[in-house]
Amino acid sequence: LEIDPYLKPFAADFQRRYKKFSQVLHDIGENEGGIDKFSRGYESFGIHRCSDGGIYCKEWAPGAEGVFLTGEFSGWNPFSHPYKKLEYGKWELYIPPKQNKSPLIPHGSKLKVVITSKSGEILYRISPWAKYVVRENNNVNYDWIHWAPEDPYKFKHSRPKKPRSLRIYESHVGISSHEGKIASYKHFTSNVLPRIKDLGYNCIQLMAIMEHAYYASFGYQITSFFAASSRYGTPEELKELVDTAHSMGIVVLLDVVHSHASKNSEDGLNMFDGTDSCYFHSGPRGTHDLWDSRLFIYSSWEVLRFLLSNIRWWLE
């Protein structure tokens, strides 16, 4: 307010918002042990291989009547693996390991969350915490692929120190080739990063990294917030791109879009649990007519956990 006197008429709004922010931060500390723990939702939600070889699954679906896991591992039986209902709209499932210790849900296999709604519908959904989704055979919607490689990419180079002055090259992997096709992470790593380095930039800002169904949105209508866009390659190839940039002394910024989300339901967050109010405001308040998208309900505890965990996931 001292720097910009034009804002003084809105002093009460700033004070109200900051008071609300301080209260929420205090509540996170009281109820979750601090924002550090609160922003690690990805460590339990989604699907995880346990040390004993079993599988632990967790979802938040407050409006669901039942939640199940299905996929190639179960012959697509929709009800063979039911989740147990917990408090606050959470659901969990533990699948014990096979006797031969081979992965129960192998890397690269297809999965779906099955939701039975309170109106009696059976809905096939992609987990909001899915790490990899792909389109195959000109499919309109994405398939959820279980991403758990035995030999994940290991970073060889540490993140460069923060430059005293940033010279940012904003870039989009998909349109980085002169050819009339969607370029790949590997193409960007081999052909574009050296040019950016030679031009004297010390930072790249990558657009459209989170998965999005509508390519023309430039990645601003997200369908899978934890999945690196498969248009350009695999998550491991994105890691290689970032690692290579670090080896050149280039800092990497990733665009994070939490202002709204795609209205897709079969491969997005919309109507995940059969209601329009799971991650978003219900009714007109939850719809952005100009963007044709959904608007998050930021006051929801689990939506805060999801979005803050999403930021931390990409940092980690």
C-alpha positions in Angstrom: 0.0 0.0 0.0 3.0 2.3 0.6 4.5 1.5 -2.7 1.3 1.8 -4.7 -1.2 4.4 -3.3 -3.7 3.4 -6.0 -4.3 0.2 -3.9 -5.3 2.0 -0.7 -9.1 1.9 -1.4 -8.7 -1.9 -1.3 -6.8 -2.0 2.0 -9.7 -3.8 3.7 -9.7 -6.5 1.1 -5.9 -7.1 1.5 -6.3 -7.3 5.3 -9.3 -9.7 5.0 -7.4 -12.0 2.6 -4.2 -12.0 4.5 -6.1 -12.8 7.7 -7.7 -15.7 6.0 -4.4 -16.9 4.6 -2.8 -16.7 8.1 -5.7 -18.7 9.6 -5.5 -21.4 7.0 -1.7 -21.7 7.4 -2.3 -21.9 11.2 -4.9 -24.6 10.7 -2.6 -26.6 8.5 0.0 -26.5 11.3 -2.5 -27.5 13.9 -4.2 -30.4 12.0 -1.5 -31.6 9.6 1.8 -31.0 11.3 2.8 -28.1 9.1 2.7 -27.3 5.4 5.7 -29.5 4.7 3.7 -32.6 5.6 0.5 -31.3 4.1 2.1 -30.8 0.7 3.2 -34.5 0.4 -0.2 -35.9 -0.5 1.4 -37.7 -3.5 3.2 -40.0 -1.1 -0.1 -41.6 -0.1 -2.7 -40.7 -2.6 -2.8 -42.5 -6.0 -1.1 -45.9 -6.3 2.1 -47.0 -4.5 4.2 -50.2 -4.4 4.8 -51.2 -0.7 8.1 -52.6 0.6 6.4 -56.0 1.0 5.5 -56.0 -2.7 1.9 -55.2 -2.2 0.0 -52.2 -3.6 -1.5 -49.3 -1.6 -4.1 -47.1 -3.2 -5.9 -44.0 -1.9 -8.4 -41.5 -3.3 -10.6 -38.7 -2.2 -14.1 -39.0 -3.5 -16.5 -37.6 -1.0 -19.6 -37.9 -3.3 -19.0 -41.5 -4.2 -21.1 -44.5 -3.0 -18.3 -46.9 -3.7 -14.8 -46.9 -5.2 -13.0 -49.7 -6.9 -9.7 -50.3 -8.8 -9.7 -52.2 -12.1 -7.4 -52.7 -15.0 -5.4 -55.2 -17.0 -4.2 -56.8 -13.8 -7.7 -57.8 -12.9 -9.0 -58.6 -16.3 -11.0 -55.4 -16.1 -13.3 -56.8 -13.5 -14.9 -53.5 -12.2 -15.7 -54.6 -8.7 -13.0 -57.2 -7.8 -10.9 -54.7 -5.8 -13.1 -52.4 -3.6 -11.7 -49.5 -1.6 -12.5 -49.2 2.1 -14.3 -46.0 3.1 -12.4 -43.7 5.5 -13.3 -40.4 7.2 -13.6 -37.1 5.3 -14.5 -38.7 1.9 -11.2 -40.7 1.6 -11.0 -44.3 0.4 -8.1 -46.7 0.6 -7.2 -50.2 -0.8 -4.4 -52.6 0.0 -3.7 -55.4 -2.4 -1.3 -58.1 -0.9 1.7 -59.2 -3.0 1.8 -62.2 -5.3 3.5 -65.3 -3.9 6.0 -65.2 -6.8 6.8 -61.6 -5.8 6.3 -60.4 -9.4 4.6 -57.0 -9.6 0.9 -57.3 -9.1 0.4 -54.2 -11.2 3.3 -54.2 -13.7 4.8 -51.0 -15.0 3.1 -49.9 -18.2 -0.3 -51.6 -17.5 -3.6 -49.8 -17.9 -5.8 -48.9 -14.9 -9.1 -47.2 -14.0 -10.8 -46.0 -10.9 -14.4 -47.2 -10.9 -16.9 -44.9 -9.0 -20.4 -45.9 -8.2 -22.3 -42.7 -7.7 -25.2 -42.1 -5.3 -27.5 -41.9 -8.3 -26.5 -45.4 -9.3 -24.1 -44.6 -12.2 -21.0 -46.6 -12.8 -18.2 -44.2 -13.8 -14.7 -45.1 -15.1 -12.2 -42.5 -14.1 -8.4 -41.7 -14.1 -6.9 -41.1 -10.7 -6.3 -37.4 -10.1 -2.8 -38.5 -8.9 -2.0 -40.5 -12.1 1.7 -40.0 -13.2 1.3 -41.0 -16.9 -1.6 -41.0 -19.3 -1.5 -41.6 -23.1 -3.7 -41.6 -26.1 -3.6 -44.7 -28.2 -5.1 -45.7 -31.6 -6.5 -42.2 -32.1 -8.5 -42.5 -28.9 -10.4 -39.3 -27.9 -9.7 -39.8 -24.2 -6.5 -40.7 -22.4 -5.6 -44.1 -20.9 -4.1 -44.2 -17.4 -0.8 -46.1 -17.5 0.8 -47.3 -14.3 4.2 -45.6 -14.3 6.7 -47.4 -12.0 9.8 -48.3 -14.0 12.3 -50.7 -12.3 15.2 -48.4 -13.3 13.9 -44.8 -13.1 16.1 -41.9 -14.5 18.6 -40.7 -11.9 19.7 -37.1 -12.0 23.4 -36.6 -12.6 23.6 -32.8 -12.2 22.4 -30.6 -9.3 20.2 -27.6 -9.9 22.3 -24.5 -10.8 22.5 -21.7 -8.2 19.9 -19.0 -8.6 21.3 -16.5 -11.2 21.8 -12.9 -10.1 19.7 -11.9 -13.1 17.4 -14.2 -15.0 17.5 -14.3 -18.8 14.4 -16.5 -19.5 13.7 -18.3 -22.8 10.0 -19.2 -22.8 9.6 -22.4 -24.8 7.1 -25.0 -25.8 8.4 -28.5 -26.4 5.7 -29.5 -28.9 6.3 -26.5 -31.3 10.1 -26.5 -31.0 10.7 -28.2 -34.3 10.6 -26.8 -37.8 8.9 -30.0 -38.9 5.1 -30.1 -39.2 4.7 -32.4 -36.2 4.7 -32.3 -32.4 8.3 -32.4 -31.2 9.6 -34.5 -28.4 11.4 -34.0 -25.1 14.4 -35.8 -26.8 14.3 -33.4 -29.7 14.3 -30.4 -27.4 17.2 -31.8 -25.3 19.4 -32.5 -28.3 18.5 -29.6 -30.7 17.0 -26.7 -28.7 18.8 -26.6 -25.4 22.3 -26.1 -27.1 20.9 -23.1 -29.1 19.3 -21.6 -26.0 22.7 -21.9 -24.2 24.6 -20.4 -27.2 22.2 -17.4 -27.2 23.2 -16.6 -23.7 20.1 -17.5 -21.7 20.4 -19.0 -18.2 16.8 -20.1 -17.7 14.1 -21.8 -19.7 10.4 -21.6 -18.9 8.6 -24.7 -20.3 5.0 -24.4 -21.2 2.4 -27.2 -21.4 4.2 -29.8 -19.3 1.1 -31.0 -17.4 -1.1 -33.2 -19.4 -3.9 -31.5 -21.3 -6.4 -32.9 -23.8 -6.9 -29.7 -25.8 -3.5 -29.1 -27.5 -4.5 -25.6 -28.7 -4.9 -24.5 -25.0 -1.0 -24.4 -24.8 -1.4 -26.5 -21.7 -3.7 -24.2 -19.8 -6.6 -26.6 -19.5 -5.1 -29.4 -17.5 -6.6 -32.9 -17.4 -3.9 -34.8 -15.4 -2.0 -32.5 -13.0 0.7 -35.0 -11.9 1.4 -36.4 -15.4 4.1 -35.1 -17.7 2.5 -34.6 -21.1 2.9 -37.9 -23.1 2.7 -36.0 -26.4 6.4 -35.3 -26.1 7.5 -38.6 -24.5 7.8 -40.2 -21.1 8.4 -38.8 -17.7 11.9 -40.1 -17.7 12.7 -38.2 -20.9 11.4 -35.0 -19.3 13.8 -35.7 -16.4 16.6 -36.1 -18.9 15.7 -32.7 -20.5 15.8 -31.0 -17.1 19.0 -32.7 -16.1 20.7 -31.8 -19.4 19.6 -28.1 -18.9 21.1 -28.2 -15.4 24.4 -29.5 -16.8 24.5 -26.4 -19.0 23.9 -24.1 -16.0 20.3 -23.4 -17.2 17.6 -23.1 -14.5 14.3 -24.7 -15.5 10.9 -23.1 -14.7 7.7 -25.2 -15.3 4.4 -23.6 -15.9 1.9 -24.5 -13.1 -1.8 -23.8 -14.0 -4.0 -23.8 -10.9 -6.4 -21.1 -11.9 -8.8 -23.5 -13.6 -9.0 -27.0 -15.1 -10.4 -28.9 -18.1 -14.1 -29.7 -17.9 -13.3 -33.2 -19.2 -14.7 -35.9 -16.9 -13.5 -39.2 -18.4 -9.9 -38.1 -18.4 -10.0 -35.0 -16.1 -11.0 -34.0 -12.6 -14.5 -32.9 -13.5 -17.3 -35.1 -12.0 -14.6 -37.4 -10.5 -16.9 -38.7 -7.8 -20.1 -38.3 -9.7 -20.8 -34.8 -8.4 -19.9 -31.4 -9.8 -18.5 -30.3 -6.4 -15.6 -32.6 -5.7 -12.7 -30.4 -6.8 -14.7 -27.4 -8.0 -17.5 -25.0 -7.0 -20.9 -26.5 -7.7 -23.1 -24.8 -10.1 -22.4 -21.6 -12.1 -19.7 -20.5 -9.7 -17.6 -23.5 -10.7 -17.8 -22.9 -14.4 -15.8 -20.3 -16.4 -17.9 -19.6 -19.4 -15.3 -17.8 -21.4 -12.6 -20.5 -20.9 -15.1 -23.4 -21.0 -13.4 -24.8 -17.9 -14.0 -25.6 -14.2 -12.9 -23.4 -11.3 -11.4 -24.9 -8.1 -12.9 -24.4 -4.7 -9.8 -23.2 -3.0 -11.4 -23.2 0.5 -11.7 -27.0 0.4 -9.1 -28.7 2.6 -8.5 -31.6 0.2 -8.3 -29.3 -2.8 -5.6 -27.3 -1.0 -3.8 -30.5 -0.3 -4.0 -31.6 -3.9 -2.8 -28.3 -5.4 0.0 -27.7 -2.8 1.1 -31.3 -3.3 1.1 -30.8 -7.0 3.5 -27.9 -6.7 5.8 -29.9 -4.4 5.6 -33.0 -6.7 7.1 -31.0 -9.6 9.7 -29.5 -7.4 10.7 -32.9 -6.1 
